[in-house]
Amino acid sequence: MKRNYAFILLSLLISLFIYLFYRTQRTVVNEIFISLLSAGKYHALKEKISGAIPLNKYIIYSLPEGLWVFCITLTSKFLFIRLGKREIDLVFIPLIYCIGLEFMQLFHFTNGRFDFWDIGVSFLFWSIAKYRVKHVQIRQNILQPYTARSFVCIFSYGIVYLAHVVNN
């Protein structure tokens, strides 16, 4: 699992880099960064980095979601939640979430633009995390007992809030 934490950390850092220097400054993570640095320094740094490392629009707009799905799929593997007598395997939640989010954008229930490309990238990264990244874990209820593994999983789901665009 420790190797997976390295994959998770690297994926989240790549996503953070893209959000900080290529996406709108109105995301929660960018507003936090600006408040720590200053608007002037942030804009100068963003201009310098985005000018030195030009990225394709698909990398800017689809890759961070795919990497996030990859991370939460890795943290969700072999975890379940019990509802009554049923067990829900959490490894499918990232895929359901990203597809659901795209359709919420399609019907204008949330900000954003529906894009089949985002679904495809998310499905690709979900598949890689589910089927190609191997590790041995025992199945565990995410809440009983509450462990460090449970915390990492729940925290990785919470990270999606940092990508939220704040409407001023």
C-alpha positions in Angstrom: 0.0 0.0 0.0 2.9 2.4 0.6 3.8 2.3 -3.1 0.2 3.3 -3.8 0.6 6.3 -1.5 3.5 7.4 -3.7 1.2 7.1 -6.7 -1.5 9.0 -4.9 0.8 11.8 -3.8 2.3 12.2 -7.2 -1.1 12.3 -8.9 -2.4 14.8 -6.5 0.7 17.0 -6.9 0.3 17.0 -10.7 -3.3 17.9 -10.3 -2.5 20.7 -7.9 0.2 22.1 -10.3 -2.4 22.1 -13.1 -5.0 23.8 -11.0 -2.7 26.4 -9.6 -1.1 27.5 -12.9 -3.6 26.7 -15.6 -7.1 26.8 -14.3 -9.2 29.8 -13.1 -8.1 31.6 -10.0 -11.6 31.3 -8.6 -11.1 27.7 -7.4 -10.9 27.1 -3.7 -7.3 25.8 -3.9 -6.2 28.9 -5.9 -7.9 31.3 -3.5 -6.1 29.6 -0.6 -2.8 29.8 -2.5 -3.4 33.5 -3.4 -4.2 34.3 0.2 -0.9 32.7 1.3 1.3 34.3 -1.4 -0.4 37.5 -2.7 -2.4 38.1 -5.8 0.5 39.9 -7.6 3.1 37.2 -6.9 0.6 34.5 -7.8 -0.2 36.1 -11.2 3.4 36.6 -12.0 4.3 33.0 -11.1 1.3 31.7 -13.0 2.2 33.7 -16.1 5.9 32.6 -15.9 5.0 28.9 -15.5 2.2 28.7 -18.0 4.3 30.5 -20.5 7.3 28.2 -20.0 5.3 25.0 -20.0 2.4 25.2 -22.4 -0.2 22.5 -21.8 -2.9 21.1 -24.1 -6.5 21.9 -23.1 -7.3 18.2 -22.6 -4.4 18.0 -20.1 -5.6 21.2 -18.3 -9.3 20.3 -18.2 -9.5 16.5 -18.1 -6.3 15.1 -16.6 -6.8 16.5 -13.0 -10.2 14.7 -12.8 -8.7 11.5 -14.2 -5.9 11.7 -11.7 -8.3 12.4 -8.8 -10.4 9.4 -9.9 -7.2 7.3 -10.0 -6.4 8.4 -6.4 -9.8 7.8 -4.9 -10.1 4.4 -6.7 -6.8 3.4 -5.1 -7.9 4.5 -1.7 -11.3 2.9 -2.1 -10.0 -0.6 -3.2 -11.0 -3.3 -0.8 -13.2 -0.9 1.3 -16.9 -1.2 1.7 -19.7 0.4 3.6 -22.5 -1.6 5.2 -26.0 -0.4 4.7 -28.3 -2.7 6.6 -27.5 -6.2 5.3 -25.9 -5.0 2.1 -22.2 -4.2 1.5 -21.4 -1.5 -1.1 -18.0 -1.8 -2.6 -16.5 1.7 -2.6 -14.2 1.0 -5.6 -17.2 1.8 -7.9 -18.0 5.1 -6.2 -15.4 7.2 -8.1 -16.7 6.1 -11.5 -20.3 6.7 -10.4 -19.3 10.1 -9.1 -17.5 11.3 -12.2 -20.2 10.1 -14.5 -22.9 11.6 -12.3 -21.0 14.9 -12.1 -20.8 15.1 -15.9 -24.6 14.6 -16.2 -25.3 17.1 -13.5 -23.3 19.6 -15.7 -25.2 18.5 -18.7 -28.5 19.4 -17.0 -27.1 22.5 -15.4 -27.5 21.3 -11.8 -23.9 22.4 -11.2 -21.2 24.5 -12.7 -19.2 23.1 -15.6 -19.5 21.8 -19.1 -20.6 18.2 -20.0 -17.8 16.5 -21.8 -17.6 12.8 -22.9 -13.8 13.2 -22.9 -13.8 13.7 -19.1 -15.8 10.5 -18.7 -13.4 8.6 -20.9 -10.3 9.9 -19.1 -11.9 9.1 -15.7 -12.9 5.6 -16.9 -9.3 5.0 -18.1 -7.7 6.1 -14.8 -10.4 4.2 -12.8 -9.6 1.0 -14.8 -5.8 1.5 -14.3 -6.3 1.9 -10.6 -8.7 -1.0 -10.2 -7.1 -3.5 -12.5 -3.5 -2.6 -13.1 -2.2 -1.3 -9.8 -1.8 -4.4 -7.6 -1.6 -4.5 -3.9 -2.7 -7.0 -1.2 -5.3 -5.7 1.2 -8.0 -7.3 3.3 -11.6 -6.1 2.7 -12.6 -3.6 5.4 -15.6 -1.6 6.4 -14.6 2.0 6.0 -16.2 3.0 9.3 -15.7 -0.1 11.5 -12.9 0.1 12.7 -12.0 3.6 11.7 -8.3 3.3 10.6 -5.7 5.4 8.9 -6.7 3.7 5.7 -10.3 4.9 6.3 -9.0 8.4 6.9 -6.9 8.5 3.7 -9.9 7.4 1.7 -12.3 9.9 3.2 -9.7 12.7 2.9 -9.1 11.9 -0.8 -12.9 12.2 -1.4 -12.8 15.6 0.4 -10.0 16.9 -1.8 -12.5 17.4 -4.6 -13.9 20.4 -2.8 -10.6 22.3 -3.5 -11.4 22.2 -7.2 -14.8 23.9 -6.6 -15.1 27.2 -8.4 -16.3 30.0 -6.1 -18.9 32.3 -7.5 -18.3 35.9 -6.4 
